[in-house]
Amino acid sequence: MVQSSAVLLVIDPRSTIDDPRWTADGSRNNPGPEAAVGQRVAAWRAAKWPIFHVRHDSIEAESTFRPGQPGNGFKPEAMSLPDEMVIAKGRAFARLIDRCVGQLRAVAGPVNHM
């Protein structure tokens, strides 16, 4: 049973992962996770629990993860709604965690993380 204070943190379910450049060395190591993500997102929304979407925004000119590139958006199963927070991150993942924890505390109260 999930507690009502649970928060769903959806990290990078992006359309760009389908770009052939990401499978040039073989198929995805985790094919088809979109269905599971979609189920979790739907359950959280039905329960009216908070969802945070994390998006990696690359600064590399040729990156498929750079804002404005085709496929940079979230996959349809994990598309954020207007009332759901989207957190853009660059290379500094530790700073992202600090920002997430601060935002999570504001919404959900105490946060247990490692």
Steps between C-alpha positions, in 0.01 A plus 500: 500500500635842404470771761293805414807720550684317221634702209565359154829615349495430124848538355562547127239288316579688180409445138863552397593160641340355185757681284709242312821656637415358842470144371791502254684241714193278544148513639395682815597323820153560645248489217144607564518676838251758376200282586614459861570873532159579352329271751679664794425850374131412452477350850664806660270734313194298601610522864575874457855450627783729389707416193835658417635463145878528454637587158867497404575799278835464328711799402678298229414636154446157340324333793151363450439607862557869421190721530343571163613171346241256364421243764607719791152481654364235735351182360117512484464257792695735727401840364478756778175680572489876565471450878794256520850630561765454232860529616762553231849379580836531335814315597491573872290212630586571866350849468191344344455274803529801733239691293269198494525447874420865563197489268385166641514635855289795393234267358520182707678584824798299631703318234698183560778457246847354481 
